[in-house]
Amino acid sequence: MPYRPDIPDEGMIDAIEENGAEFLLAMGRAAGAEEHCTSSVHWIIGGSPIDYHNCVVRADLGPADADTTIAASIARFEAHGVPGTWHVGPSMWPLHLGDRLLRHGFVESGADIDMAIELDQLPASLPGPETLVIERVADELSLAAWTSVLARSFGEGEPESAWVGEIYRRIGLSDDVPWRHFLGRLDGEPVATASLFVGAGAAGIYVVSTLPAARHRGIGAAITLAALRAGRELGQRLGVLGSSSDGYPVYRRLGLRDPCRIRLFAWH
């Protein structure tokens, strides 16, 4: 299904941007990263080997300040010896910020198709394998299984999964934190992951992954639905997530709308 953005909904766009920013900031803080926050820019840098997580998440800059601030972010990436990103959403200023980043040596590395749904509109059920069981990650043993699936099915593989798993371990798995992690087992074997982060008035869904051999069977949709329902049970009204082009048809079938994109600009 091709990408066709829905008519913008400002409330959904705000929830998408703010939940994503709070998710990245929370992980960076747990990693001991350097955080810099002013009225014009907010970043968290130095806590991760993954460019996505050393990031600028908010910017409201005047044209005269933008180039100086971009250069300052590069200086922090270099000081920490890490790659980094700017996550450029609809609220960021100045206009054509992406063009300025490119001139400073950043590379546009893609864009999330950012999606949202009113959680009272979730489907009651979905077709899927009868032997699929979705469980909440409640201890380090199941977190290790979750991390192993992620390493074989998502992103940068072992380096990213090991870092994410360690950060989730530091944050904790109890009911006292705004996180819930889910592991899908097919015939008893771990095959899928998803995480829920409650923040900025929304239930954000992250790191949805399925092992290659288990794809195209409805497992990704099922574990996403389970995570969204958990967000609803925690009192959230909106669910948000960033989709790849492959995941887009799955999330559309769940009823999610796609009001915006957040562009990623990477510096190495």
C-alpha positions in Angstrom: 0.0 0.0 0.0 1.6 3.3 -1.0 2.1 6.1 1.5 -0.7 8.7 1.3 -0.7 11.1 4.3 -4.1 11.7 5.9 -5.5 15.2 6.5 -3.3 16.6 9.3 -4.7 16.4 12.8 -2.7 18.8 15.0 -3.5 16.9 18.2 -2.2 13.6 16.7 0.9 15.3 15.3 1.7 16.9 18.7 1.3 13.5 20.4 3.5 11.8 17.8 6.3 14.3 18.1 6.2 14.7 21.9 5.9 11.0 22.7 8.8 10.2 20.4 10.9 12.9 22.0 10.2 11.8 25.5 10.9 8.2 24.6 14.4 9.1 23.2 15.1 11.4 26.2 14.1 8.7 28.7 16.4 6.1 27.1 19.3 8.6 26.9 18.9 9.6 30.5 19.0 5.9 31.5 22.2 5.6 29.5 23.9 8.5 31.2 23.9 10.7 28.1 24.6 14.4 28.1 21.3 16.4 28.0 21.1 19.9 26.8 17.8 21.8 27.0 17.0 25.4 26.3 14.0 27.3 24.9 15.4 26.8 21.4 16.9 23.3 21.3 16.8 20.0 23.1 19.2 17.1 22.6 20.5 14.0 24.3 24.0 12.9 23.1 26.6 10.4 24.1 24.8 7.5 25.7 24.5 5.1 22.8 26.6 3.5 19.9 23.5 4.0 17.7 23.0 7.2 15.8 19.2 7.2 16.3 19.6 7.6 20.1 22.2 10.4 20.1 19.8 13.0 18.9 18.3 16.4 18.6 14.6 16.0 19.3 13.3 19.6 19.5 14.4 22.8 17.7 12.7 26.2 17.5 15.5 28.3 16.0 15.7 31.6 14.1 17.6 31.5 10.8 20.5 33.3 12.4 20.8 30.7 15.1 20.3 27.5 13.1 23.8 27.0 11.7 25.5 27.8 15.0 23.3 25.2 16.8 23.8 22.6 14.1 27.6 23.1 14.5 27.3 22.8 18.3 25.5 19.5 18.0 28.2 18.2 15.7 30.8 19.3 18.3 29.0 17.2 20.9 28.8 14.1 18.7 32.6 14.5 18.1 33.3 15.1 21.8 31.5 11.8 22.7 32.9 9.9 19.7 29.4 8.8 18.6 27.3 9.1 15.4 24.1 11.2 15.8 20.8 12.4 14.3 18.4 15.2 14.1 14.8 14.0 14.2 13.1 16.7 12.2 9.3 16.9 12.7 6.7 19.3 11.6 7.1 21.6 14.6 10.8 22.2 14.1 12.1 25.6 12.8 13.4 27.2 10.8 11.8 26.3 7.5 14.1 24.1 5.4 16.0 22.9 8.4 16.8 19.7 6.5 18.6 21.7 3.8 20.8 23.3 6.4 21.7 20.0 8.0 22.7 18.6 4.6 25.0 21.6 4.1 26.7 20.7 7.4 27.4 17.2 6.2 24.4 15.3 7.5 22.8 12.7 5.3 19.1 12.2 5.1 18.7 8.6 6.3 15.0 8.1 5.9 11.7 9.1 7.5 9.3 7.4 9.8 5.7 7.3 8.6 4.2 8.6 11.8 0.8 7.1 12.7 -1.8 7.5 15.4 -5.1 6.1 16.5 -7.8 6.9 19.0 -7.5 3.8 21.3 -11.2 3.4 21.6 -11.3 2.6 17.9 -9.0 -0.4 18.1 -10.3 -3.6 16.5 -11.7 -6.2 18.8 -9.6 -9.0 17.3 -7.3 -10.0 14.4 -6.7 -13.2 12.5 -3.5 -14.8 13.4 -1.8 -18.1 14.3 -3.7 -20.1 16.9 -0.5 -21.0 18.7 0.7 -17.4 19.1 1.0 -16.3 22.7 1.9 -12.7 23.6 3.3 -12.2 27.1 4.5 -9.2 29.0 8.3 -9.2 29.7 8.4 -9.4 33.5 11.9 -10.7 34.3 15.5 -10.7 33.0 15.0 -14.2 31.5 12.2 -13.1 29.2 14.0 -9.8 28.5 17.0 -11.9 27.3 14.6 -13.8 24.9 13.1 -10.4 23.8 16.6 -9.0 23.1 17.6 -12.1 21.1 14.6 -11.8 18.8 15.4 -8.1 18.3 19.0 -8.9 17.4 17.8 -11.2 14.6 15.0 -9.1 13.2 15.5 -5.3 13.6 17.7 -2.4 12.9 21.5 -2.7 13.4 21.3 -6.2 14.9 23.3 -7.3 17.9 24.8 -3.8 18.8 21.4 -2.2 18.9 19.6 -5.0 20.6 22.2 -5.4 23.3 22.1 -1.6 24.1 18.3 -1.5 24.1 18.0 -4.6 26.3 20.5 -3.1 28.8 18.7 0.2 28.9 15.4 -1.5 29.5 17.0 -3.6 32.3 18.3 -0.4 33.9 14.9 1.3 33.7 13.2 -1.8 35.1 10.2 -4.0 34.3 7.8 -3.2 37.1 4.5 -1.5 37.0 6.1 1.6 38.5 7.7 2.7 35.2 5.9 4.0 32.0 7.2 1.1 30.0 5.7 -2.3 29.0 7.5 -4.8 26.8 5.9 -7.7 25.0 7.3 -11.0 23.6 5.4 -13.1 21.1 5.9 -16.8 21.2 4.8 -19.1 18.3 4.6 -22.8 19.3 6.5 -21.8 22.4 9.4 -20.2 20.5 10.1 -16.4 20.8 9.4 -14.7 17.4 8.3 -11.1 18.0 8.8 -8.0 20.1 7.1 -4.7 20.9 7.5 -2.0 23.5 5.0 0.5 24.9 6.1 3.8 26.3 3.5 6.0 28.0 4.5 9.7 27.8 3.4 13.1 26.7 -0.2 12.0 26.9 0.0 9.1 24.5 0.8 5.4 24.3 3.9 5.1 22.0 4.7 1.8 20.4 8.3 1.0 19.6 10.7 -1.7 18.4 8.0 -3.9 16.8 9.9 -6.8 15.2 9.2 -10.3 13.9 11.8 -12.9 13.0 12.0 -13.2 9.2 10.8 -16.8 9.2 7.6 -15.9 11.1 6.6 -12.9 9.0 3.4 -12.4 6.9 1.3 -14.4 9.3 -0.3 -11.6 11.3 2.1 -11.7 14.2 3.4 -8.2 14.0 -0.2 -6.9 13.9 -1.2 -9.0 16.9 1.7 -7.9 19.1 1.1 -4.2 18.1 -2.5 -4.6 19.0 -1.6 -6.1 22.4 0.7 -3.2 23.1 -1.9 -0.6 22.1 -4.5 -2.3 24.3 -2.1 -2.1 27.2 -1.8 1.6 26.6 -5.6 1.9 26.7 -5.7 0.0 29.9 -3.3 2.5 31.4 -5.7 5.3 30.6 -4.3 6.7 27.4 -6.6 8.0 24.7 -4.1 8.1 21.8 -1.7 5.5 20.4 1.2 6.5 18.3 4.0 4.8 16.4 6.5 5.4 13.6 6.2 2.9 10.7 8.5 1.7 8.0 7.1 1.3 4.5 6.9 -2.5 5.1 4.9 -2.1 8.3 2.6 0.6 6.9 -0.1 -1.8 5.5 -0.2 -3.7 8.8 -0.9 -0.6 10.8 -3.4 0.7 8.4 -5.4 -2.5 8.9 -5.3 -1.8 12.6 -7.0 1.6 11.9 -4.0 3.9 12.4 -3.9 7.2 10.5 -0.7 8.8 9.2 -0.8 12.5 9.6 2.9 13.3 9.3 6.5 12.2 8.8 9.6 12.8 11.0 12.7 13.0 8.8 16.0 11.6 10.1 19.3 13.3 9.3 22.4 11.3 10.3 25.9 12.5 11.1 28.8 10.0 11.1 
